Amino acid sequence: MKISMNSAHKWLITGLSLFLIFYSSFVVWYYFEKSAVPTSQPNLAQNVSDQGGKVLAGGAPDCTKNLCSTLYIKDSSNQAIIEGVAVTLVSPRDIFSSCLAGQETSWDYYFEGWNYNHTIYSGYYNIVCWTASGQSSPQLITVTVSKAGYQTKTITINNDTTDTIYIDKVTGATSSTTTTTTSKKTTTKNETIKNVALPSVFTAVGSTTTNLANITDPKNVTNLTLDVVGKSKVVFSNSVDLSTTTAKGLFKQLDSYVRMTTTGVVAIDSSALSMLTNKKATISMFNLPFVDKPDILVNGKPATNKIVSNTAYKNKTLTFNVTGFSKYEAVPKLEIIEPKNKFETSKQEITLKGKITDPTATVSAKLNGQSLGKLKVAISSGEFTTNLKLVKGTNNIRVEALSKFGPPLVATASAVFKPLVSSEMFIIGGIGLALILIVVIVWWYYKKRKSKIISTI
């Protein structure tokens, strides 16, 4: 009886010890397994090019040596993107060996000659051409854009930039044609700039455009003002020489060279209006929808302090100073407020919070490449939120926005999810094991003492 009892004690203690070792090993394994973060995670943001998130498939040309031009074509009346427009490269042609166009779904390239009539993606039209041997890529190209029901427009744009071309709807006709070339006008011998009648868009009721008839010295016009009511106003700080025959002819059709009828856009054809090209001025853009100060693009690129200064935004009016003229656009800002980039958390569910300064824009989000759909944007603040359920390791967050102003916008961030074993689990497990050991020790001691008493008797 004594031997049997001792053996039972030994087997019980051995079993509990093995259980304790197994349990401890399991807890340690579980902790490191859940806390481990893979060292290599795909970074989706790295696949995004610098043109609003467009990803070009293999075979894209070197844009420093070849032609890579991206266009947005919009309705001048409401700034909506127009699809199905035929884009034709007019010149130069002889320096290129071939040209390609991008397909919407995969951005694979295929030969399409000189003409492009394809579906666009997020408003993009692409002109991609390889230069022939011994040739170099031009800085400027001339294209023609056409679509039934709209004017056909020929315009010169920059290579390797993103340009926006605005075309007008045609009433009562299928199309009309306009060009950016300078028309020659016959002027009378004694005609001066004071006799020129500006296009009506600059002289509507309430406009503060300079009255040319009141100019005292055409060679030294100070504070020249061009004002399109409710849209934009330009006040030149430097004096302007309007005494030439060329100036008189150009100002008669000034609306062909100065575009201010589109909200948030002021553009001057500097190649034609050379007398205005390098003149400092103050630009005001009216009736903008932004909830905060927007960004400014100069010829499709972010403005620098050397070109734009003293920017202010109040009561839906943006004002800023410029050192010379080309095309200026007011565009919204997009940012991810939460989470901060490379944010680490032990919580699987977090909140994505962001802001776009154009509350009328369409905003959507993706988590690790999976669409989260469109997000509701608050009209008063431009803020948007949605819940995210993270996976273990690095999570890539991408927010896209499409506004009537400027190109599509993209903001990215990453969040690292490190799930941890809860401290409560260790506490409860430790207490449970301690209680079991105490009970076993007490029981073993009681049995051993009892067996000694019996053996003594």
C-alpha positions in Angstrom: 0.0 0.0 0.0 2.8 2.3 0.9 4.7 1.7 -2.4 1.6 2.2 -4.5 0.9 5.5 -2.8 4.4 6.9 -3.4 4.3 5.8 -7.1 1.0 7.7 -7.5 2.5 10.8 -6.0 5.5 10.6 -8.4 3.4 10.1 -11.4 1.1 13.0 -10.5 3.9 15.4 -9.9 5.7 14.3 -13.1 2.5 14.9 -15.1 1.9 18.3 -13.6 5.5 19.3 -14.3 5.2 18.2 -17.9 1.9 20.1 -18.3 3.5 23.2 -16.8 6.5 23.0 -19.2 4.2 22.4 -22.2 1.9 25.3 -21.2 4.9 27.7 -20.7 6.3 26.7 -24.1 3.0 27.3 -25.8 2.6 30.8 -24.3 6.1 31.8 -25.3 5.5 30.5 -28.9 2.2 32.2 -29.2 3.7 35.5 -28.0 6.5 35.5 -30.6 4.3 34.2 -33.4 1.7 36.9 -32.9 4.3 39.7 -32.4 6.4 38.7 -35.4 6.2 41.2 -38.4 7.3 40.0 -41.8 10.4 41.8 -43.0 9.3 42.0 -46.6 5.8 43.4 -47.3 4.7 44.7 -50.7 4.7 48.5 -50.7 1.9 49.4 -53.1 2.7 53.0 -52.9 6.1 52.3 -54.6 4.3 51.3 -57.7 2.7 54.7 -58.2 4.2 57.1 -60.6 4.4 60.8 -60.1 1.3 61.4 -62.3 -1.7 61.0 -60.0 -1.2 57.3 -59.4 -1.0 56.1 -63.0 1.1 52.9 -63.2 2.7 52.3 -66.5 3.4 48.7 -67.5 6.8 47.5 -68.8 8.2 49.0 -71.9 7.5 52.7 -71.0 10.0 55.0 -72.6 12.6 57.2 -71.0 10.7 60.4 -70.8 14.0 62.4 -70.7 14.7 61.3 -74.3 11.3 60.5 -75.7 7.8 62.2 -75.8 5.7 61.5 -72.7 2.8 64.0 -72.6 -0.3 63.6 -70.5 -3.5 65.6 -71.1 -6.8 66.3 -69.4 -9.5 67.5 -71.7 -12.4 69.2 -70.0 -15.6 71.0 -70.8 -14.9 74.7 -70.3 -18.4 75.4 -69.0 -18.4 73.0 -66.1 -14.8 71.6 -66.0 -16.1 68.1 -66.4 -13.7 65.5 -67.9 -14.6 64.7 -71.5 -14.3 61.1 -72.7 -13.9 59.8 -76.3 -12.0 62.7 -77.6 -9.7 62.3 -80.6 -6.2 63.6 -79.9 -4.0 64.1 -82.9 -0.3 64.9 -82.8 0.2 67.6 -85.4 3.8 68.5 -85.1 6.6 67.6 -84.9 6.2 64.1 -86.5 9.4 63.5 -88.5 11.6 63.1 -85.4 9.6 60.1 -84.0 9.9 56.5 -85.1 6.6 55.4 -83.6 3.9 56.5 -81.2 1.7 54.6 -78.7 -1.4 55.0 -76.6 -2.4 53.6 -73.2 -5.2 51.1 -72.7 -7.5 51.8 -69.8 -7.4 48.5 -68.0 -3.7 47.5 -67.9 -1.8 50.4 -69.4 -0.1 48.1 -71.8 1.1 49.9 -74.9 0.1 49.2 -78.5 0.8 51.0 -81.8 -1.8 53.4 -82.9 -0.1 55.7 -85.4 -0.5 59.4 -85.0 -4.2 59.5 -84.0 -5.7 58.5 -80.6 -9.3 57.9 -79.9 -9.5 55.7 -76.9 -11.1 55.6 -73.5 -9.4 57.5 -70.8 -8.6 56.5 -67.2 -9.2 59.1 -64.5 -9.2 61.8 -67.2 -5.9 60.9 -68.8 -5.0 61.0 -72.4 -1.5 59.9 -73.2 0.8 60.7 -76.1 3.9 58.5 -76.0 6.4 58.6 -78.9 9.9 57.2 -79.4 12.4 59.5 -81.0 14.1 58.3 -84.1 17.9 57.6 -84.1 19.9 60.8 -83.8 16.9 62.9 -82.8 16.1 64.5 -79.4 12.7 65.0 -77.8 11.1 68.4 -78.4 10.1 70.8 -75.6 6.9 71.7 -77.3 4.4 69.8 -79.3 1.2 70.8 -81.2 -1.9 68.7 -80.9 -5.5 68.9 -82.2 -8.4 67.7 -80.0 -11.8 67.0 -81.4 -15.2 65.5 -80.5 -18.6 65.8 -82.0 -20.6 68.6 -80.4 -17.4 70.4 -79.3 -15.0 72.8 -80.9 -11.9 71.3 -82.6 -9.0 73.0 -80.9 -5.3 73.1 -82.0 -2.9 74.0 -79.2 0.8 73.9 -78.3 1.7 72.1 -75.0 4.8 71.2 -73.1 6.5 67.8 -73.4 6.8 65.6 -70.2 4.1 67.6 -68.3 0.5 67.3 -67.5 -1.6 69.8 -69.4 -5.3 70.6 -69.3 -7.1 71.6 -72.5 -10.6 73.2 -72.2 -12.9 73.0 -75.2 -16.3 74.7 -75.7 -19.6 73.0 -76.6 -21.0 74.0 -80.0 -24.6 75.0 -80.1 -26.6 74.0 -83.2 -23.6 72.3 -84.9 -21.5 69.2 -84.7 -18.2 70.9 -84.3 -16.2 74.0 -85.0 -12.5 74.7 -85.3 -10.3 77.1 -83.4 -6.5 77.4 -83.4 -4.0 79.2 -81.2 -2.2 80.7 -84.1 -2.2 84.5 -84.4 -4.6 85.9 -86.9 -3.6 89.0 -88.9 -6.0 91.9 -88.6 -6.0 95.0 -90.8 -5.8 98.2 -88.8 -6.3 101.7 -89.9 -3.4 104.0 -90.2 -4.3 106.2 -87.2 -5.6 103.4 -85.0 -4.1 103.1 -81.5 -4.7 100.8 -78.5 -7.2 103.4 -77.3 -9.5 102.6 -80.3 -9.5 98.9 -79.6 -12.7 97.3 -78.3 -11.9 94.4 -76.0 -13.9 91.1 -76.2 -17.1 91.4 -74.2 -16.0 88.8 -71.6 -13.6 91.5 -70.2 -16.1 94.4 -70.3 -19.2 92.9 -68.7 -21.2 94.9 -66.1 -19.2 95.1 -62.9 -15.8 94.4 -64.5 -12.8 96.5 -63.5 -10.9 95.9 -66.7 -8.8 98.9 -67.7 -10.7 101.1 -70.1 -8.3 101.3 -73.1 -9.8 104.6 -74.3 -8.5 106.3 -71.1 -4.9 105.3 -71.5 -2.7 108.4 -71.6 0.6 106.7 -72.7 0.2 103.5 -74.7 3.9 102.8 -74.3 3.8 102.9 -70.5 0.5 101.5 -69.3 0.4 101.2 -65.5 -1.8 99.0 -63.4 -3.2 97.2 -66.5 -6.2 95.2 -65.2 -8.0 92.3 -66.9 -11.2 91.3 -65.0 -13.7 88.5 -65.8 -16.6 89.1 -63.4 -17.0 86.2 -61.0 -14.0 84.3 -62.3 -10.6 85.9 -62.1 -8.8 89.2 -62.1 -5.2 90.1 -63.1 -3.6 93.4 -62.1 -0.1 93.9 -63.6 2.4 95.5 -61.3 4.9 96.4 -64.0 4.1 98.9 -66.8 3.1 97.4 -70.1 3.9 98.6 -73.6 0.7 98.5 -75.8 1.9 100.9 -78.4 2.8 98.3 -81.1 0.7 97.2 -84.0 1.0 93.7 -82.8 -0.5 94.6 -79.4 -3.5 96.3 -81.0 -4.3 93.3 -83.1 -3.9 90.8 -80.3 -6.0 92.8 -77.8 -8.9 92.8 -80.3 -9.2 89.1 -79.8 -7.7 88.9 -76.3 -10.0 86.1 -75.2 -8.1 83.8 -77.6 -4.9 84.3 -75.7 -6.0 85.0 -72.2 -8.2 82.3 -70.6 -9.9 83.5 -67.4 -13.5 82.2 -68.0 -12.9 78.9 -66.2 -13.1 79.0 -62.4 -9.7 78.5 -60.8 -7.7 79.0 -64.0 -5.7 81.9 -65.4 -3.7 81.3 -68.5 -1.9 83.6 -70.9 -0.4 82.5 -74.2 3.1 83.9 -73.6 4.3 83.0 -77.1 1.7 85.4 -78.5 1.4 88.0 -75.8 5.1 88.6 -75.4 4.5 92.1 -73.9 2.8 90.4 -70.8 5.1 87.3 -70.4 7.6 88.6 -67.8 5.4 91.1 -66.1 4.8 90.8 -62.4 1.1 90.8 -61.4 -1.4 90.0 -58.7 -4.0 87.3 -59.5 -7.3 86.9 -57.8 -9.5 83.8 -58.4 -13.1 84.1 -57.2 -15.9 81.7 -56.1 -13.7 78.8 -55.4 -15.2 75.8 -53.4 -12.2 75.1 -51.2 -12.6 74.9 -47.5 -8.9 75.9 -47.0 -6.1 77.5 -49.0 -5.6 75.4 -52.2 -2.3 74.5 -53.9 -1.3 76.3 -57.1 0.0 74.7 -60.2 2.2 76.5 -62.8 2.0 74.8 -66.1 0.8 71.6 -64.4 3.6 71.6 -61.8 3.6 72.7 -58.1 4.4 76.4 -57.8 7.7 77.5 -56.2 8.4 80.6 -54.1 10.4 82.1 -57.0 7.2 82.2 -59.1 4.3 82.5 -56.7 4.3 84.5 -53.4 2.0 86.1 -50.9 -0.7 83.5 -51.2 -3.9 84.2 -49.3 -7.4 82.6 -49.3 -10.5 84.2 -47.7 -14.2 84.2 -48.5 -13.7 81.8 -51.4 -11.2 84.1 -53.1 -7.6 83.1 -53.7 -5.0 85.9 -54.3 -1.3 85.6 -55.0 1.6 87.4 -56.7 3.4 86.1 -59.7 6.7 87.0 -61.4 5.6 86.2 -65.0 3.0 84.6 -67.0 2.0 81.1 -68.3 -0.9 79.0 -66.8 -1.9 79.1 -63.1 -4.4 76.7 -61.6 -5.9 76.4 -58.1 -6.1 72.8 -57.1 -7.2 71.0 -53.9 -5.0 69.4 -51.3 -5.5 65.8 -50.2 -4.0 64.4 -46.9 -4.3 61.5 -44.6 -4.6 62.8 -41.0 -4.8 59.4 -39.3 -3.0 57.1 -39.2 0.4 58.7 -39.6 2.7 57.1 -42.1 4.5 54.0 -40.6 2.2 54.0 -37.7 2.4 50.9 -35.4 -0.5 49.5 -33.4 -1.5 46.4 -31.5 -5.2 47.0 -32.4 -6.6 45.3 -35.5 -9.3 47.9 -36.2 -8.3 51.5 -36.6 -9.9 54.6 -38.1 -8.8 56.2 -41.4 -9.3 60.0 -41.2 -8.4 62.4 -44.0 -9.2 65.8 -45.6 -9.5 67.2 -49.0 -9.9 71.0 -49.4 -12.5 70.5 -52.2 -15.5 69.0 -50.5 -17.2 68.5 -53.9 -14.5 66.0 -55.0 -15.1 62.2 -55.2 -12.9 60.4 -52.7 -12.2 56.6 -52.5 -9.8 54.4 -50.5 -8.0 51.1 -50.8 -6.4 48.9 -48.1 -3.7 46.6 -49.4 -5.0 46.9 -52.9 -8.6 46.1 -51.9 -11.2 48.8 -52.7 -13.1 50.3 -49.7 -15.4 52.2 -52.0 -16.3 55.8 -52.1 -16.0 57.8 -48.9 -18.5 60.5 -47.7 -16.9 64.0 -47.6 -18.2 66.6 -45.1 -19.2 69.7 -47.1 -18.2 72.1 -44.3 -14.8 70.7 -43.5 -13.8 68.4 -46.4 -13.0 65.6 -43.9 -13.7 61.9 -44.4 -13.5 58.8 -42.2 -13.8 55.0 -42.5 -12.9 52.0 -40.4 -10.0 49.8 -41.4 -9.4 46.2 -40.3 -5.7 45.5 -40.5 -3.8 42.3 -41.3 -0.7 41.3 -39.4 2.4 43.2 -40.6 2.5 46.2 -42.9 -0.8 47.6 -44.3 -0.7 49.9 -47.2 -3.4 52.6 -47.3 -4.2 54.6 -50.5 -6.7 57.4 -50.8 -7.6 58.8 -54.3 -9.6 61.9 -55.1 -11.0 63.2 -58.4 -11.9 66.9 -58.4 -13.1 69.3 -61.1 -9.9 71.3 -60.3 -6.6 69.9 -61.5 -5.4 66.3 -61.9 -6.5 63.3 -59.8 -4.9 63.3 -56.3 -3.3 60.4 -54.4 -2.3 60.1 -50.7 -0.6 57.1 -49.2 0.3 55.9 -45.7 1.3 52.6 -44.0 0.3 51.1 -40.7 2.0 48.2 -39.0 -0.2 45.8 -37.0 1.6 43.9 -34.2 -0.9 41.8 -32.3 0.2 41.1 -28.8 -0.8 38.4 -26.2 -2.7 40.2 -23.6 -1.2 40.7 -20.1 -4.5 39.4 -18.6 -3.8 36.0 -20.2 -0.4 35.8 -18.5 -1.8 36.9 -15.2 -4.7 34.5 -15.2 -2.5 31.6 -16.5 0.1 32.3 -13.8 -2.5 32.4 -11.0 -4.1 29.2 -12.3 -0.8 27.4 -12.3 0.2 28.7 -8.9 -3.1 27.5 -7.4 -2.7 24.1 -9.0 0.9 23.7 -7.7 -0.2 24.8 -4.2 -3.1 22.3 -4.2 -0.7 19.5 -5.4 1.9 20.3 -2.8 -0.6 20.5 0.0 -2.2 17.2 -1.1 1.2 15.5 -1.5 2.4 16.7 1.9 -0.9 15.6 3.5 -0.7 12.1 1.9 3.0 11.7 2.8 2.4 12.8 6.4 -0.6 10.5 6.7 1.4 7.5 5.3 4.2 8.1 7.9 1.6 8.0 10.7 0.1 4.8 9.5 3.5 3.2 9.1 4.5 4.2 12.6 1.4 2.6 14.0 
